Amino acid sequence: MLPFIAGIAAGAVAVVAYNNNKKIRKNVNEGAKKAKHLAQEGYEKTKEFAKDVKASVDEKVESLKSKKEEKKIEKEGEKANGNE
């Protein structure tokens, strides 16, 4: 009995879907357009975030390089003065 009821329900869903296929297709297309728009916005935001992170990392690397260079120069100066 249960398979019979499930078959009737599936058939009813198919008939409703067929009768409303234009409306369903329109809603699916609108949903796809919205999803595409949101994905594009997310992609653009991610690109901007990546640029900011890269700039921040580059600044940090340059800062560390300059500090290392300063320490190296300091040590060379101490050695030249005989203050090892």
C-alpha contacts under 8 A as a table, 3 or more apart, distances in Angstrom:
res1	aa1	res2	aa2	distance
1	M	4	F	5.22
1	M	5	I	6.49
2	L	5	I	5.15
2	L	6	A	6.20
3	P	6	A	4.99
3	P	7	G	6.04
4	F	7	G	5.07
4	F	8	I	6.30
5	I	8	I	5.11
5	I	9	A	6.21
6	A	9	A	5.09
6	A	10	A	6.12
7	G	10	A	5.11
7	G	11	G	6.07
8	I	11	G	5.06
8	I	12	A	6.11
9	A	12	A	5.08
9	A	13	V	6.22
10	A	13	V	5.13
10	A	14	A	6.21
11	G	14	A	5.04
11	G	15	V	6.23
12	A	15	V	5.13
12	A	16	V	6.18
13	V	16	V	5.17
13	V	17	A	6.01
14	A	17	A	5.08
14	A	18	Y	6.04
15	V	18	Y	5.07
15	V	19	N	6.10
16	V	19	N	5.14
16	V	20	N	6.12
17	A	20	N	5.14
17	A	21	N	5.63
17	A	24	I	7.55
18	Y	21	N	5.07
20	N	23	K	5.36
20	N	24	I	6.07
21	N	24	I	4.95
21	N	25	R	5.83
22	K	25	R	5.06
22	K	26	K	6.07
23	K	26	K	5.10
23	K	27	N	6.24
24	I	27	N	5.16
24	I	28	V	6.11
25	R	28	V	5.08
25	R	29	N	6.11
26	K	29	N	5.16
26	K	30	E	6.19
27	N	30	E	5.10
27	N	31	G	6.06
28	V	31	G	5.03
28	V	32	A	6.08
29	N	32	A	5.02
29	N	33	K	6.19
30	E	33	K	5.11
30	E	34	K	6.21
31	G	34	K	5.10
31	G	35	A	6.08
32	A	35	A	5.03
32	A	36	K	6.06
33	K	36	K	5.07
33	K	37	H	6.15
34	K	37	H	5.06
34	K	38	L	6.13
35	A	38	L	5.11
35	A	39	A	6.01
36	K	39	A	5.05
36	K	40	Q	6.13
37	H	40	Q	5.11
37	H	41	E	6.24
38	L	41	E	5.08
38	L	42	G	6.09
39	A	42	G	5.02
39	A	43	Y	6.06
40	Q	43	Y	5.00
40	Q	44	E	6.23
41	E	44	E	5.16
41	E	45	K	6.19
42	G	45	K	5.12
42	G	46	T	6.04
43	Y	46	T	5.06
43	Y	47	K	6.20
44	E	47	K	5.10
44	E	48	E	6.32
45	K	48	E	5.14
45	K	49	F	6.12
46	T	49	F	4.99
46	T	50	A	6.04
47	K	50	A	5.07
47	K	51	K	6.24
48	E	51	K	5.09
48	E	52	D	6.30
49	F	52	D	5.08
49	F	53	V	6.17
50	A	53	V	5.06
50	A	54	K	6.04
51	K	54	K	5.11
51	K	55	A	6.14
52	D	55	A	5.15
52	D	56	S	6.14
53	V	56	S	5.03
53	V	57	V	6.08
54	K	57	V	5.09
54	K	58	D	6.04
55	A	58	D	5.07
55	A	59	E	6.15
56	S	59	E	5.14
56	S	60	K	6.25
57	V	60	K	5.06
57	V	61	V	6.11
58	D	61	V	5.09
58	D	62	E	6.16
59	E	62	E	5.17
59	E	63	S	6.12
60	K	63	S	5.00
60	K	64	L	6.16
61	V	64	L	5.13
61	V	65	K	6.10
62	E	65	K	5.02
62	E	66	S	6.14
63	S	66	S	5.23
63	S	67	K	6.23
64	L	67	K	5.12
64	L	68	K	6.09
65	K	68	K	5.10
65	K	69	E	6.09
66	S	69	E	4.98
66	S	70	E	6.08
67	K	70	E	5.02
67	K	71	K	6.25
68	K	71	K	5.18
68	K	72	K	6.20
69	E	72	K	5.03
69	E	73	I	6.18
70	E	73	I	5.14
70	E	74	E	6.10
71	K	74	E	4.93
71	K	75	K	6.16
72	K	75	K	5.20
72	K	76	E	6.21
73	I	76	E	5.08
73	I	77	G	6.13
74	E	77	G	5.10
74	E	78	E	6.30
75	K	78	E	5.07
75	K	79	K	6.24
76	E	79	K	5.12
76	E	80	A	6.16
77	G	80	A	5.07
77	G	81	N	6.27
78	E	81	N	5.13
78	E	82	G	6.19
78	E	83	N	5.11
78	E	84	E	6.20
79	K	82	G	4.99
79	K	83	N	5.74
79	K	84	E	5.42
80	A	83	N	7.66
